[in-house]
């Protein structure tokens, strides 16, 4: 229980959060956007795409110091206070409306409806903020929760861009220099990476990237045991479907 409480306290709310989230310069003096593979049990923050062009070596992701999180609260029944609509991949209204719904019994960190992020809050560095601006950043939102069984902390960050083409370009430029894992085939595009951890309370984190319409998705799952590929694919499919249909 103490290890789990520490894991909850380590969940990153803003980035990528404040995620949810500071970039460091690698030994090669290349700024890496994202999360360090040697981070603790705290949830990984979202990363921005690399500014490196095709054919260049992948930089190491930078690390972010975790900040204390508010106490987790039981996930409420779905509310309808937020409004959002989707039409042909273009999302409008409150981006938090489209965040993955926590499962029954989950404990949500911070605001139960999720957190709105400004461009600077969604960025780890000045370079990352410029990348967001260059791709037409419009809005960002995030929610983090602990599953009812306490096995996993799940964090979802959505970033809305000017149009679908910009979201696709952002997704295409995004990478980690970490082991890639292949998820079961689904209708959604996906890139997944396994991040190692130096914490005794966590085997590490898995980052799954995707996009739907004008929104980029960063899904992270951290736990005492490595999440299965089926779980990752199911969470991604649920988030992708909510963005695509509004349900």
DOFINU-150039 format. One record per residue (C-alpha): residue number from 0; x, y, z. Coordinates in steps of 0.05 Angstrom, whole numbers. Last residue first. Layout:
BEGIN
num NUM&x X&y Y&z Z $
...
//
This chain:
BEGIN
num 246&x -384&y 172&z -551 $
num 245&x -360&y 232&z -592 $
num 244&x -355&y 187&z -653 $
num 243&x -282&y 193&z -676 $
num 242&x -253&y 221&z -612 $
num 241&x -290&y 170&z -569 $
num 240&x -270&y 115&z -617 $
num 239&x -196&y 133&z -612 $
num 238&x -198&y 134&z -536 $
num 237&x -233&y 66&z -533 $
num 236&x -186&y 37&z -585 $
num 235&x -126&y 62&z -548 $
num 234&x -149&y 32&z -482 $
num 233&x -163&y -35&z -516 $
num 232&x -96&y -36&z -552 $
num 231&x -59&y -22&z -487 $
num 230&x -98&y -76&z -450 $
num 229&x -86&y -126&z -506 $
num 228&x -12&y -110&z -507 $
num 227&x -6&y -128&z -434 $
num 226&x 16&y -77&z -382 $
num 225&x 84&y -90&z -350 $
num 224&x 77&y -105&z -277 $
num 223&x 82&y -56&z -219 $
num 222&x 47&y -6&z -262 $
num 221&x 52&y 51&z -312 $
num 220&x 7&y 64&z -373 $
num 219&x 15&y 124&z -419 $
num 218&x -31&y 147&z -475 $
num 217&x -11&y 205&z -520 $
num 216&x -63&y 223&z -572 $
num 215&x -59&y 277&z -626 $
num 214&x -124&y 311&z -647 $
num 213&x -143&y 341&z -715 $
num 212&x -174&y 278&z -741 $
num 211&x -153&y 219&z -698 $
num 210&x -81&y 211&z -675 $
num 209&x -38&y 158&z -642 $
num 208&x 18&y 149&z -593 $
num 207&x 25&y 94&z -540 $
num 206&x 75&y 102&z -483 $
num 205&x 90&y 42&z -438 $
num 204&x 120&y 54&z -370 $
num 203&x 170&y 18&z -326 $
num 202&x 172&y -44&z -283 $
num 201&x 149&y -1&z -226 $
num 200&x 157&y 1&z -151 $
num 199&x 232&y -13&z -150 $
num 198&x 243&y 50&z -191 $
num 197&x 299&y 54&z -242 $
num 196&x 249&y 51&z -299 $
num 195&x 252&y 29&z -371 $
num 194&x 207&y 60&z -424 $
num 193&x 171&y 13&z -471 $
num 192&x 148&y 47&z -535 $
num 191&x 84&y 44&z -576 $
num 190&x 67&y 74&z -644 $
num 189&x -6&y 70&z -665 $
num 188&x -53&y 85&z -722 $
num 187&x -125&y 67&z -705 $
num 186&x -168&y 13&z -738 $
num 185&x -134&y -42&z -699 $
num 184&x -79&y -95&z -706 $
num 183&x -51&y -120&z -641 $
num 182&x 4&y -75&z -613 $
num 181&x 77&y -78&z -634 $
num 180&x 130&y -55&z -585 $
num 179&x 186&y -6&z -599 $
num 178&x 246&y -5&z -552 $
num 177&x 267&y 66&z -535 $
num 176&x 295&y 124&z -574 $
num 175&x 227&y 157&z -573 $
num 174&x 190&y 186&z -633 $
num 173&x 144&y 241&z -656 $
num 172&x 153&y 269&z -726 $
num 171&x 96&y 227&z -756 $
num 170&x 49&y 245&z -699 $
num 169&x 61&y 319&z -709 $
num 168&x 51&y 312&z -784 $
num 167&x -15&y 275&z -773 $
num 166&x -40&y 328&z -724 $
num 165&x -22&y 382&z -775 $
num 164&x -59&y 346&z -831 $
num 163&x -120&y 337&z -787 $
num 162&x -128&y 412&z -776 $
num 161&x -107&y 470&z -732 $
num 160&x -84&y 424&z -676 $
num 159&x -117&y 391&z -616 $
num 158&x -72&y 358&z -564 $
num 157&x -100&y 301&z -522 $
num 156&x -64&y 273&z -462 $
num 155&x -84&y 207&z -430 $
num 154&x -54&y 180&z -365 $
num 153&x -65&y 111&z -336 $
num 152&x -37&y 88&z -270 $
num 151&x -39&y 13&z -265 $
num 150&x -48&y -44&z -215 $
num 149&x -89&y -9&z -162 $
num 148&x -147&y -57&z -172 $
num 147&x -194&y 2&z -184 $
num 146&x -147&y 31&z -237 $
num 145&x -110&y 95&z -219 $
num 144&x -127&y 157&z -259 $
num 143&x -96&y 212&z -301 $
num 142&x -132&y 263&z -345 $
num 141&x -104&y 311&z -396 $
num 140&x -126&y 367&z -442 $
num 139&x -94&y 408&z -497 $
num 138&x -116&y 464&z -543 $
num 137&x -103&y 499&z -609 $
num 136&x -32&y 482&z -631 $
num 135&x -19&y 497&z -704 $
num 134&x 39&y 451&z -721 $
num 133&x 90&y 507&z -715 $
num 132&x 61&y 526&z -647 $
num 131&x 70&y 456&z -620 $
num 130&x 141&y 453&z -647 $
num 129&x 156&y 521&z -617 $
num 128&x 131&y 497&z -549 $
num 127&x 176&y 436&z -555 $
num 126&x 237&y 479&z -570 $
num 125&x 220&y 525&z -511 $
num 124&x 218&y 465&z -466 $
num 123&x 174&y 412&z -435 $
num 122&x 111&y 436&z -469 $
num 121&x 38&y 422&z -452 $
num 120&x 38&y 476&z -399 $
num 119&x 67&y 526&z -449 $
num 118&x 12&y 510&z -500 $
num 117&x -41&y 517&z -446 $
num 116&x -69&y 455&z -413 $
num 115&x -140&y 440&z -393 $
num 114&x -145&y 388&z -337 $
num 113&x -192&y 329&z -331 $
num 112&x -265&y 323&z -312 $
num 111&x -248&y 293&z -244 $
num 110&x -199&y 350&z -229 $
num 109&x -138&y 324&z -194 $
num 108&x -120&y 251&z -197 $
num 107&x -178&y 204&z -213 $
num 106&x -189&y 139&z -175 $
num 105&x -220&y 83&z -216 $
num 104&x -279&y 44&z -188 $
num 103&x -315&y 38&z -255 $
num 102&x -269&y 54&z -314 $
num 101&x -242&y 124&z -328 $
num 100&x -272&y 156&z -391 $
num 99&x -220&y 171&z -444 $
num 98&x -217&y 245&z -457 $
num 97&x -264&y 273&z -510 $
num 96&x -303&y 321&z -465 $
num 95&x -237&y 349&z -441 $
num 94&x -229&y 381&z -509 $
num 93&x -285&y 429&z -493 $
num 92&x -322&y 449&z -556 $
num 91&x -298&y 431&z -626 $
num 90&x -266&y 371&z -659 $
num 89&x -254&y 365&z -734 $
num 88&x -248&y 292&z -755 $
num 87&x -307&y 295&z -803 $
num 86&x -351&y 329&z -752 $
num 85&x -338&y 321&z -678 $
num 84&x -375&y 355&z -621 $
num 83&x -360&y 374&z -550 $
num 82&x -396&y 394&z -487 $
num 81&x -376&y 386&z -415 $
num 80&x -427&y 384&z -359 $
num 79&x -452&y 316&z -380 $
num 78&x -425&y 275&z -323 $
num 77&x -402&y 203&z -324 $
num 76&x -410&y 171&z -255 $
num 75&x -355&y 194&z -210 $
num 74&x -284&y 167&z -208 $
num 73&x -262&y 159&z -136 $
num 72&x -213&y 213&z -115 $
num 71&x -137&y 213&z -118 $
num 70&x -101&y 261&z -72 $
num 69&x -70&y 320&z -109 $
num 68&x -5&y 305&z -144 $
num 67&x 66&y 321&z -123 $
num 66&x 113&y 340&z -180 $
num 65&x 156&y 293&z -220 $
num 64&x 221&y 321&z -247 $
num 63&x 223&y 312&z -322 $
num 62&x 275&y 274&z -361 $
num 61&x 297&y 282&z -433 $
num 60&x 285&y 232&z -488 $
num 59&x 349&y 208&z -522 $
num 58&x 357&y 234&z -592 $
num 57&x 341&y 191&z -653 $
num 56&x 394&y 193&z -707 $
num 55&x 378&y 231&z -770 $
num 54&x 346&y 200&z -832 $
num 53&x 285&y 244&z -833 $
num 52&x 294&y 312&z -801 $
num 51&x 305&y 326&z -727 $
num 50&x 256&y 373&z -694 $
num 49&x 232&y 316&z -652 $
num 48&x 158&y 313&z -638 $
num 47&x 133&y 334&z -570 $
num 46&x 128&y 289&z -511 $
num 45&x 74&y 270&z -463 $
num 44&x 91&y 259&z -391 $
num 43&x 109&y 193&z -361 $
num 42&x 72&y 173&z -298 $
num 41&x 114&y 173&z -235 $
num 40&x 146&y 107&z -220 $
num 39&x 215&y 138&z -230 $
num 38&x 247&y 163&z -294 $
num 37&x 305&y 127&z -326 $
num 36&x 273&y 124&z -395 $
num 35&x 271&y 199&z -396 $
num 34&x 208&y 233&z -421 $
num 33&x 196&y 276&z -481 $
num 32&x 232&y 325&z -527 $
num 31&x 306&y 313&z -533 $
num 30&x 353&y 373&z -540 $
num 29&x 417&y 350&z -572 $
num 28&x 481&y 370&z -535 $
num 27&x 511&y 301&z -546 $
num 26&x 508&y 287&z -472 $
num 25&x 434&y 302&z -475 $
num 24&x 404&y 369&z -459 $
num 23&x 346&y 365&z -410 $
num 22&x 273&y 377&z -419 $
num 21&x 232&y 397&z -360 $
num 20&x 123&y 352&z -350 $
num 19&x 33&y 326&z -359 $
num 18&x 38&y 339&z -368 $
num 17&x 72&y 432&z -321 $
num 16&x 35&y 376&z -343 $
num 15&x 71&y 328&z -397 $
num 14&x 60&y 368&z -371 $
num 13&x 7&y 374&z -318 $
num 12&x -18&y 318&z -275 $
num 11&x 43&y 275&z -264 $
num 10&x 30&y 216&z -219 $
num 9&x 83&y 212&z -165 $
num 8&x 33&y 217&z -108 $
num 7&x -3&y 157&z -136 $
num 6&x 61&y 117&z -141 $
num 5&x 78&y 136&z -69 $
num 4&x 10&y 112&z -47 $
num 3&x 21&y 47&z -85 $
num 2&x 88&y 36&z -52 $
num 1&x 57&y 49&z 16 $
num 0&x 0&y 0&z 0 $
//
